[in-house]
Amino acid sequence: LLEKATLRQGVWCGFFFGVGQFGVGVSWVYISIHVYGFTPIPIAIIFTSLFVAVLALFPTLQAYLLTRYIPKPNLQKLFLGFPLSWVLIEWLRSWFLTGFPWLLIGYSQVSSPLRGYIPIVGEFGVGFLVLQASALLVYILKSFQSGYKLFIAAVVLILIYTIGIQLTQVKWTKPEGPPLQVVLVQGNIPQTIKWDPSSVTKILDIYYGLTLENLQTQIMIWPEAAIPIPEKFATDFLNAINTITTNYHVSLFTGIPVQVTNTFSYYNALISLGEGRGQYYKRRLVPFGEYVPMANLLRGLMGFFSLPMSEIIPGEKNQPDLKAQNIILAPFICYEIAYANDLFNEAAKSNALVTVSDDSWFGDSLAPAQHLEIGQFRAIQSGRDLLFDSNNGLTAIINDHGHIVKQIPQFTRGVLKGEFQPRTGRTPWLYVGNTPIILVLLIMFLVLIVYERNRSSAIKIEKL
């Protein structure tokens, strides 16, 4: 559609593509706002639509850059302009205004041959390869006549996938000690009762019972905010769990709000009990879910801005390691696993990854599956197993190749028993992160723009 589009046509094309992409892809925001934020349907629709429209501005910007600076249809536009502009705009979206690194095209490759490139070039490098392969396919399908260029395109397309398949066989990291037994607890506590004070005893009894039944393990994990009251009000319960898990030599980690001293603010925390050591305070907070921008103006406008977890403050950048059974775990709470920079900072010094979440905020939507797919991508990217524990699913053990080793059904209460392999070493990506690939792509795009501009000027002069 953008190949021969005018600037005006291109901008509208990009915007409506974005509306489709995010109108479907992040439609689950409506559930949080209306169902659990107690916001009337018309207002929930307005806020969801505004959110989608803002995100749609990113593909709009891509379309603008492409049609403004590379207006004429040519091979450079197909093979470089379109892939480069797409990936660079995704990169911009991943950090601009705290970032929203969701629905990146690279994530789609966790089960394709291109996953072999993930530990080397990360989500943006893989995204470029996806778009490059797409451009080659478009060229092949649109070139009805035979010729050496068509042959070269077909060979390059085959090579991209063949090399990817070969790379999937490479072991970038190595085992560190024997596999460890783990139990992931899925409490399946509905949001409608989770923050109701009258339900606290019932919720604690559920986790207490599931723990007592599954103490024959080395590590146990409860999901994000499994204990729905501040740590200082759960002292007796925590002491009881700590005594039991210590006697059975179990390292237990649970999500819980931790009140900041002498304030009314809280950390969204992951604390350790039994043989576990350390605690972690979430650093990447969800706007309007865990904190409210312009709080004095917006709070009270509608229930969504007064959710139970909307008084959270972020943890420090550098925090002590989370340890269990002589290994180090890299912790991520909720959508933190979507931020590549956090993975880069934490994964190399760890032996495994842990993500705890509560995706029940999004009901029976696309969000939990999208979240799990990102987790699979991070496991491949870091060369480490990932323990993915959610309140209502999808709870899974993912190996270092991104394969789901074990999983329990969504919307069920139970435990996932299995084992994972602690690992050491670094993937190529863990040495350099995303910076080199972004710099290369950015330079390529700027050079392409200058080349196209000079070429256009030369054509005009020749015509004169």
N, C-alpha and C positions, 0 to 999 in steps of 0.2 A: 504493500500500500504506500509506503514511503518512497519507493524507487523513483517515481515520476511526480510526486506530490509537490504542489506549491508550498510556500511557507505557511500560509493560512491553513491549507488542507492538512499539512503535516502536523501542525499544532493540535488541531481538533482530533486528528487520528490518534495522536499520542494520548490526549486526555481521555477519550472514550475507551481506548485500550486499557488505560489505567483504571477507569471506573469498572470495567469488566473484571480485570485482574484482582483488584482489591475488594470490589463489591462482593465477589464470591470468596476470595481468599481470606479476608478478615471479617467476614459477616458475623462471626462469633462475638464481636464486640457488642453487638446489639443485645445478646443474651446477658452479658454482664451488666449492661446499663439498665435494661428493662426488668429482667427476671430477678436479679439479685440486687440491683440498685434501686428497685421500687420506683422507677421513673415511668410516667405515663407513656403509652405507645407513641403518640405524635412527637413528643420531645425526644424519646429514644431514637426514633427514625431520623429526626433532624441531626442529632449529635453523631449518629453512625454515618449518615450521609456526608456530614462535614469532614469526618475523619477519613472516609474513603476519598473525598474530593481532594483533600490535602495530599494524600499519598499519590493520587493520580497526577499531581503536578510533576512528579519525578519522571515518568515516561513522557509527559508533555515536554519537559525540558530536553530529554533525549531527542525527541522528534524535532524540536526547534533547532538544536545544534546540528543535526544531520541535514535537515532541509535548508538551513541558513548557510552553512559553510561548505556543504558538498551537495549542491542542488541538482547536478546533472547525474543521470544514471550511468554508472560505469563500474568496472570491476573493483576499483578502490573503495567505492561506496559499499559494495556488497560484501567484500572480504575483509575490509578493515573498518570503514566508517561505522557500519551498523553494529558489529560485535564490540568494537572499542567503546562507542558511546553508550551502549547498553550497560556494559560492565562498570564503566566509570560512574554512571549515574546510580547504579546499585551500591557502589562503594560510598558515594555521597550520602545516600539514604541510610547507610549503616552507621553513620556517626553524626550527621547533622541534627542539631537540637536533641542531643542524647542518643539519637539513632533508633532505627527500627529495622534491624537486619533479619527480617522475616520474608519468606517467599523469594529468596535469592535463587536464581535459576541453577546455580551449581549444586544446591541441595538435592535437586531431582536425580542426581546421578549415583546415589548410594547403592543402587542395585544394577548399574550399567557397567560396561567395560571401562568407561571413563573414570570409574572410582579409583583406578590404579594411579591416576594423577593427583588425587586428593592429598596424600601425604607430602607431595612435592610442591604444588602451586596453590593449594588451598581453594576456597570457594570462588575467588575471583578469577584465578587461572583456569579452573575447571569450567567456570561460566563462559569464559572466552572460547574455550575449546568446544563447548556445546554450540555456541553461536557460529563458530567457524565451520563446524561440521554441518550445521543447518544451512549456512551460506553455500557450501560446496554442493549440498543436496539440491538446493534451489537452482544453482547454476547447471547442474547435470540435467535436472528435469526440464529446464527451460531451453536447453541447447539441443534442439532436435537434430541438427546436423552433426555428423561425426567429425573428429579432428584431434590433433595432438593435445589441444588445450582441454578438451573433454576427457581425454585419457588421463592427463595429469591430475585433473580434479578428482577423478575416480580413485586414482592411486593414492593421493593424499588423504582422501576420506577413509580409505581402507587402512592406511598406515596409522592414522590417529587412533582408530579403534584397536588395531593389532598391537600397537605399542602399549595402549592402555591395558589390554588383556595380559600382556607379559608383566607389566608393573604390578598387577594384582597378586602376583606370585612372590613378590619381594617381601621379606620380613625385615622391617626397619627397626624393630625393637626386639628385645629378648626377654625370656622369662626371668623373674626375680624370685627365687624360692619356689615352693610347691603351691598348687592352687589352694585357695581359701574358701571355706564354706560361708555362705551368706544367706540371710533371710530378709526379704523385702516385704514389709507389712503394708497392705493396702486396706485402710480402714473403711473406705467408701462412706464417709460421713457427708450427708447432704448439706449444702450451704444453707439451706433453710433452717437447720437446727444447730449448725456448727458453732455459731457465735451467740446462741441463746444461753444465758446463764443457767437456766433450768436443765439444760442438756449436758452440762460439763461432766457431772458424775457418770452419766451413761457413757459418754465418749471415752473417759479415762478407763472405765471398766472394760470397754471393748479392747483397747490397746493392752491393758494389763492381762486380759485373758488370752489374747493372741500371742503375747510374749511368753507367758507361762507354758503354753503348748508347744513352743518352738525354741527351747533353750539349747538344744543340741546343735549348736552352730558356733562359728567364731565371730561373725560380724552380723549385726542386726541393724536395719535402717527403718525408721518411721518417716512419713512424708512431711512436707512443708506444713508448719503450724499444726502438727498432729495434736499437740496440746494447746487448746484454744484459750488459755489464760496465761497471764504473765508469769515468768519463772518464779518470782517471789511469792506468788499465791499458790504455787504447786509444789512447795518444798517437801511436804510429807510424802506426796505421791512420787516425786523424783528420788527421794531418799530410799523409798521402798524398792523402786525399780533398780536403783544403783546397787543396793545390797544383793538383790537376786542375781543380777547380771555379773556382779563381781564374783559371787560364789561359783557361778558356772563359767567364769572366764570368758564372758561374752563382751565384745566391744559394741556398744549401742549408741546410735546417733539419732536424735529426734529434732524436728522443727518445733520452735516455740518462740513466742514474743518475749523479748528481754527488755525490761524498762531501763532507760538511761537514768543514771543517778540524779536525783533532785530535779527531774523534769517530768513532763507528761508525754514524752516521746518514747518510741520503742525501736529496738532493732528487730528485724526479721532474722531470727538466729537458727543455727544448727549447733546443738550442744552435744557433748559426749557424756556417757554414763558407763558404769562397769569398767572394763579394761580399755575403753576408748580414752583418747586424750585430745584436748583442744576444743575450741569453739569457733564458729564462723559467723560473722555478721554480713548479711547481704549488702552488696555494694551498688548493684544496678537496680534501681527502684522503678516500678511501673507508674508512669504519670497517671494521676486521677485514681489509681487503684491503691497505691501505697503512700503517695503524697499528692497534695493538691497544689498545682501552680496557682499563684494569685489566690491563696486560700481564703483570705478575708473577704474577697469579692464574690467567690463562687460558692463557698461552703454555706449550706442552707438553701441554695437555689433549687437543688433537687437531691433526693436521697443518695444518688450515686456518689456524690462528693462527700458523703459521710459514712462510707463503708467502714467496717470494723478494723481493717488494716490500713486506714488512710492517715495514720499518725506516725508512720515509719520514717526513720532517718537512715542514711546510708552508713555502712561500716567503713573503716579505714582501708586505704589501698593495700597496705602491707599488714597482714595478719599472721599469727602463728600457724604452723602446720597442723592439719588434722591427722591424727595417727591412730592406727588400729593394728594389733597383731604384728608389730614391727614393720609396718609399711605406712607410706604417706598417701593420703587421699586428697585429690583436688576437688573441693566442694563448689557446687553451683546451685543456687536456689532459683527455681522457676525459670524465667526466660533468660537468665544470665548465660546459659549454655549457648545462646545465639550470638554472643559477642566473641569474635575471634581473638581480640586482644587479651581478653581475660584468660582464654585458653592458653595463649602464648605465654602469659606470665606465670601460670600455675602448673601446667601439665608437665613440663620438663623435669621439675623436681619431685613429681609424684610417681606413684606406682599404679594408680588407677584413678578413674574419674567417678564422681558421685553427683547425681542430680536429684534433688527432692523438689516436688512441685505439688500444686493443688489445682489441677486443670478442671475441677468441677465448677469453677467460675464460668466455664464456657459450655457447660451442658453437653448434649450429644451433637457436637459440631466437628468441624475439620481441625480445630486447634490442637487437640491431644495428638492426633496422628502427625500433624506438621511438626509439633514439638519433638516427638519421638524421632522423626526423620532427621531433624537437626542434630539430635543426640547421636544418631548413627554416623552422621557425617563427622562429628567431632571425635568420635572413637577412631575412625579411620585416619583422620588428620593428625591425631596425636600418637597413634599406634598403641593405644591403651584400652583396656576393657572399661565399660561404663555401666555403673549400677544406676538404673533409672527408676526411681520410686515415686509414684503419684498417688494421691489420696483416693482417686476413683479410676485409675488407669489412664494411660496404658503403662503398666509396670513391667519392666523387662531387664534382663541381663544381656548386654551387648558386648561382643568380643572385639578385639583390636582390628578386625577386618570389617566391622560394621554390621556383622550378622547378628540377628536376634537369636541368642542361644536358648532362652526360655522366656515365657511371657504368660501372664494370667489375664483372663478376660476383663474387659472394662465393666464398670458398674457392678462389681462383685466385691464382697468382703472376704479377705483371705490373705494368704502369704505365698510368696514365691520363694521356694527353696532351691538352691543351686550352688554353683561354685564359679569363681572367676580366677583368672591368672594375673597376679601382679607382674608388672613389666618394668624394664629399665631401658635407657637409651633414648635417642631422639630420631624423629623423622626429619627429613630435610627441611620441611616447613617449620619445625620447632627451632631450627637454628636461625632462621631469618624472618619468619612471619610473613605478613602480607605486603610489607613496605616495598621490597624489590619488584614484585610483580606489578604493583600499582604504579610505581615510577616508570617502569618499562612501558606499560600500556598508556600512561599519560603522555610520555614523550612521543610515542608512536602516533597518538591522536593529534598532538600539536604539530608534528612534522607533516602529517597528512593534510591538515587544514592549510598550512603554509604552502604545501605543494599544490593543492587544488586552487588556492587563491592565485598563485603565480601562473599556474596553467591557464586559468580563466583570463587573467590579464593578458597573457601572451596571445591567446586566441582573439581577444578583442583588438589588440594592436595589429595582428595579421589581417583581420577583416578591414581595418581602417586603411 
